[in-house]
Amino acid sequence: SLKHLIIISELGFHLLHVPEWCEGQVTEYLVATFGDYFTDVKMYIEERSFRRFVEDCLEETVIVYVDHLLIQRNYIKEDTIERMRLDEEVLMDFFREYLTVSKVENRVRIMSDLRELASAESLDTFTLIYTNILEHQPDCPPEVVEKLVGLREGIPRKDAKEVVQECKEIYENSFVDGNPPKAGFVFPKVKCLSASKGYLWRKLT
């Protein structure tokens, strides 16, 4: 079932930043497991339902990946960024065997956006990337920036606070008629953000 596969991806991405993940074994194992499972499932359901199922698997994989990226406690270094880029490639290559390239790109894009955010070097770059993210994931809360900035070594606390404050203002200013943005497929389901969401809304409204 999909639930079973989600558990597999939960377990896999729980290993973010262990040597196996850095060497690509976790993501490779995950797509191999999906591949075996899809072969079985395809025999029993019609094509359209199968594609929807694959899409669900991709979405859940991205959600779990983002969640574990934000909760892991290791500093984000160059090899982390490179591994993230390779993970995107692995997922893209695998899922486009089953779905249109545009569908896969639309789901995986948030991973590459967060990778860019995680490697930003200046206030302007952080705010520019965050603004771009809001264009296609308008409900991406500023806590995402806060968590990623906190995982960066060498960013002075004062600068980090400035980045987060700027992004909070960008987020608030993106509201239409004061209404919170429409929910996308990722952030409402990212577990580590749900606890702080109520606090954020109270603060912004």
Secondary structure, DSSP 8 states (H G I E B T S, - for coil): -HHHHHHHHHHHHTTTTSHHHHTTHHHHHHHHHHHHHHHHHHTTS-HHHHHHHHHHHHHHHHHHHHHHHHH--S---HHHHHHHHHHHHHHHHHHTTTS-HHHHHHHHHHHHHHHHHHT--SHHHHHHHHHHHHHH-TT--HHHHHHHHHT-TT--HHHHHHHHHHHHHHHHHT-BTTB-----SSGGG-HHHHHHHHHHHHHH-
